[in-house]
Amino acid sequence: MFQMAKRAVKEAWQKGKQAIITSSLAVGALVAGISPASANTTPTIDTSQVTSTFSTMSTTVITVIGAVAAVAVTIMGIILAWKYGRKLFNMLAK
């Protein structure tokens, strides 16, 4: 189970990196598209690519958080069970 969760986190992380790179390139293209020669004219910027990239990135981040949260809650449960189980055993052993 742990290996499956680890693989899911790794895949989500790779998708997140790809979304960040894509959004960086999209923003860079928008910035590079505005030249000083066209400063007197009203620039037209197509924001649909940036909007869709950020939408994809937010979906990827939520997926990563979901994968990490499942593993974190499982580990926290094991730690708490161990801690309180040891206390209970010590109390019964007395």
Secondary structure, 3 states (H helix, E strand, C coil): CHHHHHHHHHHHHHHHHHHHHHHHHHHHHHHHCCCHHHCCCCCCCCCHHHHHHHHHHHHHHHHHHHHHHHHHHHHHHHHHHHHHHHHHHHHHHC
